[in-house]
Amino acid sequence: MPLISKRSAGLAGLALVGALALTSCAANEGAADPGSTTGTGSEGGSLSGDLVGAGASSQGSAQEAWIAAFQGANPDVTVTYDPSGSGAGREAFLEGGVNFAGSDRAFDDEEIAAGGWAACAPDTDIVELPLYISPIAVIFNLEGVDTLNLDAATIAGIFAGTIANWNDPAIAALNEGVTLPDLAITPVHRSDDSGTTENFTDYLASAAPEVWTYEPDGVWPIESGEAAQGTTGVVDAVSGGNGTIGYADASRAGDLGTVAVQVGEEFVSYSPEAAAAIVDASPRVEGRSEGDIAIEIERTTQEAGVYPIVLVSYLIGCQEYQDAEVGALVKGYFSYIASEEGQQEAASSAGSAPISETLRGDIEAAIELIK
């Protein structure tokens, strides 16, 4: 598969047309001291071997930074990550094609019950760790407008196709003083099975059920607007038009216009702090194993300063691997990502929200289960 690194945007590839992979070729560029203990506790620098992951494209920038730092501390380790999408990552993990997956949603109860993780030892549970937390930005490209206030019902109407013009009274009523053009709205959604889509449609279904009457799903549920592959595709499609609107990991919003979402009586713009606040205020999914830390986001909260369209992206691995050496590599890599250093690296590189100390303690306990 093609490998993308900080040194090179295009190393020779093997397969997976159109897929991107992040690799350790960037390890020596701004990476941690190889003699440090990054990612391996007291075993700093003692790990060796190859570690392969795939999944959520939302994690792409963070994975690139994590890989560089982790390999700087462990120069005998090679880590690759293919940001092929959450659905592809979960499928590859199930089939044993990768050692770990990144996913913008946890496996659901039915999938957990089915099991069958090919890379794992028989009858072992998995670990699901919420290690990448980021707001999902509602992005738009509308000449002369940088930000808009929208409530859940209006966002849902736009993406359902019932609000089709930018000067619609529903939009105008929430944006007094903003000049809105008589221009058709072109909503853009993901064409692939995406955890970002599942999180976004979960918000629509929870916060505006009278308008968005579809179940949350990683696959866009209706034929509407324009479809684009991956986060990059959505951002490119929105950037390339006038009157376009979409949704994407906030770290990729760039210079596009963004929506402040109504929560209670205020409109809240996305931020790492607002995203982290809703995660800590949300309950865990019940009935999961000790190492499975799945979060059930409270989309309809009225708490001040909380941004409700948030993506909680997971690192998924086995509690016990068929190959103990792979287990040691996964444990070391996940430990680095969960560390304060790893979380700050992702915040700097990708604009994500560092996990709280309380959540870190639970995640570290789950990582200790890996072998």
ABEGO torsion letter per residue (X at the ends): XBBBBAABABBBBABGBGBBBBBAAAAABGBBBAABABGAEAABGABBEBBBBBEBAAAAAAAAAAAAAAAAABAABBBBBBBAEAAAAAAAAAAGABABBBBABBBBAAAAAAEGBAABBBGBBBBBBBABBBBBBBBBBBBGBABBBBBAAAAAAAAAGABABAABAAAAAABBGBBBBBBBBBBBBBABBBAAAAAAAAAAAAABAAABABBBBABBABBBEBBBBEAAAAAAAAAABBGBBBBBBAAAAEABBBBBBBBEABBBBBBAAAAAAAAAABBBBBGBBAABBBBBBBAABABBGBBABBBBBBBBBBABBABAAAAAAAAAAAAAAABAAAAAAAAAAAGBBBBBAAAAAAAAAAAAABX
